[in-house]
Amino acid sequence: MDAIAMEWGSLLLRWVHIITGIAWIGSSFYFMHLDAALREGPLLPKGQGGEAWEVHGGGFYHVRKYLVAPENLPKELMWHKWESYSTWISGFFLLVWVYYMSADLYLIDPAVRKITPVAAALCGLGGLALGWLVYDFLCRSPLAKNDVALAAVGFAYIILMAYLFQQVFSARGAFVHTGALMATMMTGNVFFIIIPNQAKVVKSLIAGEAPDPALGKIGKTRSTHNNYLTLPVLFLMMSGHYPLTYSSPYAYIVVGFVLVAGALVRHFYNQRHLGFGDAWWAWAAAAIAMLAAIYISMPASSSGREILGLKPAPALAPVAGLPRAPREVADIIGLRCAMCHAQEPSWPGLAMAPKGIRLDYPEFVERYKQEVRLFSGLTRAMPPNNLSGMTEEERAVIRRWGAARAASLN
């Protein structure tokens, strides 16, 4: 597909995904806060619920939560589910659009594993499905009786999946699939557990029966899991724009530290809203976890890394047999772009190639042909502010080269 259509499609899908994600995360955080803020009041029997008073937008809100079924349900009952569903659906289509339709560019790295685009897509989809199935099995197993044990095993499982993704996909593709896996767990909780349990409660109330209190308890547990996974998922989804996060051979360990940091931040706010005080130590521990992630992600060796047994990533050259860009084009890119888009950029202030796109070999230039055509030929987005002085004649050469490839694909 033409690079312009791919770029606009990616933008529009990402726009929808961000909007729906804001709605889902906002409602999730709000209800976690609301549950923690509820207090016993005169309008509900002791031990059967709670209430909270809030002020927003110039008005006052009186919110009640019933732990035991209310006598009557209104005809209009608001279900908070579409925020989750629309976020996952838009994210899934974005994953397909960017990573599966352009698998040879973003998902497959021949230096990691030579697989076909179809095989890569099947591995990705299978990983997401497996992620939910294993997580759901753990939550239904006897392990779920111990929250700490379940969290530890779940944590280890996510790290394992991040490692396995790293053995199959490109570094960027592995990171985004780890985030998508956790997001699938979260939406699976809503779709398969929380909403069905709520529907069973409503059905019981309509039938004049007392609902099973275990249904609400299970739903609340899964909702809490979602709450603690939210910040790490957001980090992993943003990481595609920051190659330092995913380019390390120990990126799966970075995932672990991000999980710890995100969970600690949420723990601080959950404890505060419950009235248990301010656990400021959680911020300090989260900062230490993020510093550890940053340290592991560093591309060059430094004193102390060898003590931990962490070696720097080897300099990667193209796999033999890959197609190469014409010499004329490769020379232009080498002169105008490769000072930034290289294994070790020479431009001041850059630790890694922007967006992880390397153009220091003719094979890499050919691989990112449509990106080069779009950003340096059809537009003047690159080089930024034309710092390296790319001429109009050079841009014309890039346009002709890119147009020939686009025509062959069509």
C-alpha positions, 0 to 999 in steps of 0.5 A, spaced: 500 500 500 502 507 498 506 510 504 501 516 504 495 511 505 499 507 510 501 514 514 494 517 514 491 510 516 496 509 522 494 517 524 487 516 524 487 509 527 492 512 533 487 518 534 481 513 535 485 509 539 488 514 544 481 517 545 478 511 547 483 509 551 483 516 555 475 514 556 477 507 559 483 509 563 479 515 566 473 511 568 477 506 571 481 510 575 475 514 577 471 508 579 477 505 583 478 512 586 470 512 588 470 505 591 476 508 596 472 514 597 466 511 599 464 512 606 458 509 611 452 514 611 445 514 614 441 512 607 444 505 607 444 500 612 451 499 616 455 494 612 451 494 606 454 500 602 457 507 602 456 513 599 460 519 597 459 527 595 463 530 590 463 537 586 465 538 579 463 543 574 459 547 578 454 542 581 454 537 587 454 529 586 451 524 591 454 517 589 451 511 593 454 504 592 450 498 594 453 492 596 447 488 597 442 488 592 437 495 592 430 494 592 429 496 585 433 498 579 431 504 574 429 502 567 436 506 565 442 503 567 449 505 565 454 500 563 461 502 563 464 497 558 464 500 551 470 504 553 474 498 554 471 494 548 473 500 543 480 501 546 481 494 544 478 494 537 481 500 535 488 498 538 487 491 534 486 494 528 492 499 529 496 493 530 494 490 524 495 496 520 502 498 522 505 491 524 501 486 520 500 489 513 507 492 514 510 486 517 517 486 513 518 493 515 516 493 523 515 486 525 520 482 522 527 482 523 531 477 519 537 478 524 532 475 529 528 470 525 527 469 518 519 468 518 514 470 513 509 476 514 503 471 515 507 467 520 509 473 524 502 475 524 499 468 526 505 468 532 502 475 534 495 473 534 497 466 537 501 470 543 495 475 544 490 469 545 495 465 549 496 471 554 489 471 556 488 464 556 494 463 561 492 469 565 485 467 566 487 460 568 491 462 573 485 467 576 481 461 576 486 456 579 487 455 587 493 460 586 488 466 586 486 465 593 493 468 595 493 475 591 501 476 592 502 469 589 498 470 583 501 477 582 508 474 582 506 468 578 503 473 573 509 478 573 513 472 571 509 470 566 509 477 562 516 477 563 516 470 559 512 472 554 516 479 553 522 474 552 519 469 547 516 475 543 523 478 543 526 471 540 521 472 534 520 479 532 523 485 531 525 489 538 520 494 536 515 489 535 516 485 541 515 491 545 508 493 542 506 485 542 507 485 550 503 491 551 498 488 547 498 482 551 497 486 557 491 490 554 488 483 551 488 481 559 485 487 561 479 487 556 478 480 557 477 481 564 471 486 562 468 482 556 469 475 559 468 476 567 466 483 569 460 485 565 457 478 565 458 477 572 454 484 573 449 482 568 448 475 572 447 480 578 442 484 574 438 478 572 437 476 579 435 482 581 429 483 576 427 475 578 427 478 585 432 473 587 438 475 592 445 475 587 451 471 589 456 476 592 461 472 589 460 475 582 461 482 585 467 480 589 470 476 582 469 482 578 472 487 583 478 483 583 479 483 576 478 490 576 483 491 580 488 487 576 486 492 570 488 498 575 495 496 576 496 494 569 494 500 566 500 505 567 505 499 564 501 498 558 501 506 556 508 506 557 509 500 552 504 503 547 508 509 547 515 506 547 515 505 539 517 512 539 523 511 543 528 506 541 532 506 547 526 502 551 526 496 546 533 496 543 537 493 548 537 485 548 535 485 555 528 489 553 524 484 557 528 486 563 526 493 562 518 490 561 519 488 568 522 494 572 516 498 568 511 493 571 514 494 578 514 502 577 507 502 574 504 498 580 507 502 585 505 508 583 498 506 582 499 503 589 500 509 592 494 512 590 490 506 591 492 507 599 491 514 599 484 514 597 482 508 602 485 513 607 491 509 609 495 515 608 501 517 603 506 511 602 511 516 599 516 510 599 512 507 593 515 513 589 522 512 591 521 505 589 518 506 583 524 511 581 529 506 583 525 501 578 525 506 572 533 508 573 534 500 573 530 500 566 534 506 564 541 503 566 539 496 562 537 500 556 543 504 555 546 502 548 554 502 550 558 499 555 559 502 562 563 501 568 558 496 573 554 493 567 559 487 567 558 486 574 551 484 573 553 480 567 549 485 562 553 486 555 552 491 550 548 489 544 553 487 538 553 492 532 548 489 527 550 488 520 545 486 515 543 479 514 547 476 507 542 476 501 538 482 503 536 487 497 540 493 497 538 500 495 542 503 488 548 506 490 546 513 488 541 513 493 545 509 498 550 515 497 545 520 498 542 517 504 549 516 507 551 523 506 545 526 508 541 521 513 546 516 516 549 521 521 543 520 525 540 514 523 546 509 525 548 504 530 552 509 533 549 516 531 555 521 530 550 527 531 550 530 538 545 529 543 542 522 539 544 516 543 540 511 538 537 512 531 531 516 531 525 511 531 530 505 531 531 506 523 538 505 521 540 507 514 547 506 515 547 500 510 544 500 503 540 494 505 537 498 511 536 504 506 532 499 501 528 496 507 525 503 509 524 505 502 517 507 503 519 511 509 525 515 506 520 516 500 515 519 504 519 523 509 525 525 504 522 525 497 515 527 497 515 531 503 521 535 507 520 532 514 527 529 513 532 531 515 529 536 520 530 543 518 534 540 512 540 540 517 544 536 512 543 540 506 539 535 502 538 538 495 532 538 491 536 534 486 537 529 491 530 529 493 528 527 486 532 521 486 529 519 492 522 520 489 524 516 483 527 510 486 521 510 491 516 511 486 519 505 482 518 500 488 511 503 489 509 501 482 512 494 483 508 493 489 501 495 486 
